[in-house]
Amino acid sequence: MDTSWIDLPTGHPNYVEGCMRFMEFSKHDLVNGKIRCPCKNCKVEKWFPVNTVEGHILFKGFYKSYKKWIFHGKGGMIHGMIGSDGGSTSEGSLNNESGFVGRDNMGGLLRSAFSVNTSPNCPTFEAREDDEWIEEPVNYETDDEYDDSTREEEVKYKKLLEASEEKLYEGCTNFSKLSFLLHLFHLKCMNHCSIESFNMLLKLILDAFPQILDFPSSFYYSKKMIKDLGLGYEKIDACPNNCMLYWGEFLEKDKCHVCGTSRWMKTKGKGDIISDQGTDTCKKDDKKILRHPSDALAWKAFNERHRDFALDPCSVRFGLASDGFNPYRLMNTTYSTWPVILIPYNLPPWLSMKPSSFILSTLILGKASPGNDIDVYLQPLVHELKLLWTGVEAFDAFDGKKFNLRAALLWTINDFPGYAMLSGLSTKGYNACPICVDSTPSNRFGNKICYCSYRKWLLANHPYRSQGNKFCEKFGTNEWGKAPSRPSGTDIFSEQEKVEYVYGKSKAPPKKRQRGDNDNNDVQDESAFGIKRSILFDLVYWEHNLLRHNLDVMHIEKNVSENILGTLLSMDKSRDSKDDRKALEKWRIKPHLWLSTNPNGSEYMPPASYSMSTEEKERFLNVLQKLKVPDGYGSNLSSCVNMKQRKLINLKSHDNHVLMQDILPIALRASNATKVIDLLARLSSFFKKLCSNTIDPDDLDGLQDEIILTLCQLEIEFLPSFFTIMVHLLIHLVEEVKLGGPVQYRWMYPIERYLSHLKSHVTNKAQPEGSIAEGFLLEETIRFC
């Protein structure tokens, strides 16, 4: 039916004729002699006798938005247009000049959501003496007597009504924009789709059907649209002491009326001024926070030295990571494949460490670790990095222009053995620390090498320096030495240039230099700076990088956790044995822990402050066994508890991560298991702060002082054998945060997960590396396409 007359002036002949046709059309569906009035004032919400409605539309004007007469016409008109089962019918399509019918009862949904009823027999209608029926819940009058909430509901209803009446695209008869969006949300909820997958689906739909106009392009805008249906939530502030809610009569209050606590969080502003967040007096904190490697010193120093590279926004910065894995899983325990991965850091923080951005640059084949010969396999990669430093011609797909692409390698990310392979520095023996190098504080303790002397890092006048009898220092000597400084890249490069190294497994085994040997002898020499010159020094900028190789926090935290748990529970990796107690006596320290003799002549180890009795171990393990954690937080720790042998088994790196940072101090306190709880809690707090996503640079000096003092106190309580090289490396981690930024961009977690993904490509057991390469190229091709 033609409805174009609705837009004409009220006095126009065609308008009057259209009104008459409408009245004839409407008389067939009277309810108690009344129909809805579609005048511009009543807006289909009020019910009047036929004659009254006729006068309204003739003199007041017709409601222009009401062009699909779903509330008027012959009996069953609504069902004819919508269909008894929600589907469309041919009758509806003929009678609907707008072309849209719809398979879903969106009108009914909106009327239910906003309490708009279709029958005057509903109890929400109020009858009046003037034969006017009004629907109470939703009345869209514009008089001033209605409050703002009613007007807000009116705006929401009209907005959704328009979306429900608008076709998805020209010619679509099944979906309106609102109904199609609700179907998409239905699929998301039923199949537990992520927000990212929902966004990708929306993008694909809009790209595939360009005729769909003005449709939400993301989950955010889609949720914003349908939340007017009531699918949202309200945030209510609460007193941090659980005294009250800022709700109702207390909505505008700024502090708790019970305890007086401020409603707002405290923030540290400029000049260390503390103010309330959320109040007008809170000033914006313009301090630079470490969120990304670009905020740290190494990145800034590189920019200062290479200004032309830094000024070009197209310049790319890479990290290099490598580690070995067994592609056969348990089928062959000796085979090892070594991928070399490049990580671009130019992406925003939420994309930088995603495996989809990793570049598999080299795949080293072999039955064992390449060791120091890894440089042989890195030659092609280093050659490409040299070319990228000078610049290569590339094509900008966005601008359609060619440009000069430059790239630089910032640092490497490896576990500790991999650190030695790529840096050329030694990570074993007395000079095992690659930062302290020849000043590494080490000594032989029994049949082990231990790394103590953390008092070197204390202030010169600290009382601990003169209390040698309490610490893990041979013969209880006092400590007046200074902490070693980090060597520069130039220092390492000049020292490694002096070392002769022959690549390949066919070379003669290294032999010790004998008296009388001169520099011309063919000897595999080793200095405090390693046994080879790293191939990465072929890059002209490499020796000037402030941070060339990263200490991997993941493996350091794992090893420290294993040291602690092994010692507390007397497991296989315990750092307290009879041999260690005998070595104490030779060092003449900690006499209260020397081996003692029972009356029957047998030796026993006196309990230390960290020792746990059988009952304490059982209490501690029982806490871990019954612990419940949120989904996705960590693995099932109860499966790692062996109550019979009173130990923990099969702990993965991430298990040690959550234990070290969160669970260990709580479990120890809950079981009251040892006297060093506070000390271990401080160590746990250190790891927690160190691994934060954002770090205030001003807090790092305090964090360094905290770990120095914690390590000194650990020396007082534990034996020298506890202090392995991994424990020693804790002293350097804060400095590396200053240089490289948050550890999330420099640890092995994403690399290890990516290696597991590469392992899934191995379908041909005869050619595992070929399977990995083909699988990676296929993914890269799909990503490019």
Protein Blocks (a to p, Z undefined) as FASTA:
>chain_A
ZZklmmpcfklmklmmmmmmmmmmmmmmcgehiacdfbfklnopaccdfklmmmmmmmno
pafklmbcfkgccehklmmmnopnlpacfklmmmmmnopnbjadfklmmmmmnopafbfk
bmkbccdfkopacdfklccbfbfkbcfklmmmmmmmmmmmmmmmpcfbghiakbcfklmm
mmmmmmmmmnopafklmmmmmmmmmmmmmmlghiafbfklmmmmmmmnopacddddddfk
lpaccehjlmmpcbdfklopafbdcdddehhiacdehiaklccdfbdcdfbfklpmklmm
mmmmmmmlmmpmkbccdddddddddfklmmpmkbccdddddddfkbcfklmmgmklpccf
bdcedjbdekjmlmmmmmmmmmmmmmmmnopcdddfknopacddddddfbdcddfklmmm
mnopacehjllpfklmmmoccddehjaccdehklmmpcfklmklmmmmlmccehhiacfb
dcdddddfklmmmmmmmpccdedjkbccdddddehiafkbccddddfkbjbdcfklmpmk
lmmpmblbdcdfklmmmmmmmmmmmmmnopaklcbdfklmmmmmmnopakllgccddfko
pacddddfkbccfklmmmmmmmmmmpccdehkaccfklmpcfknopaehiafklmmmmmm
mmmmmmmmmnopafklmmmmmmmmmmmmmmpmbdcfklmmmmmmmmmmmmmmmmmmmcfk
lmcfklmmmmmmmmmmmmnopfklmccklmmmmmmmmmmmmmblklmmlmmmmmmmmmmm
mmmZZ
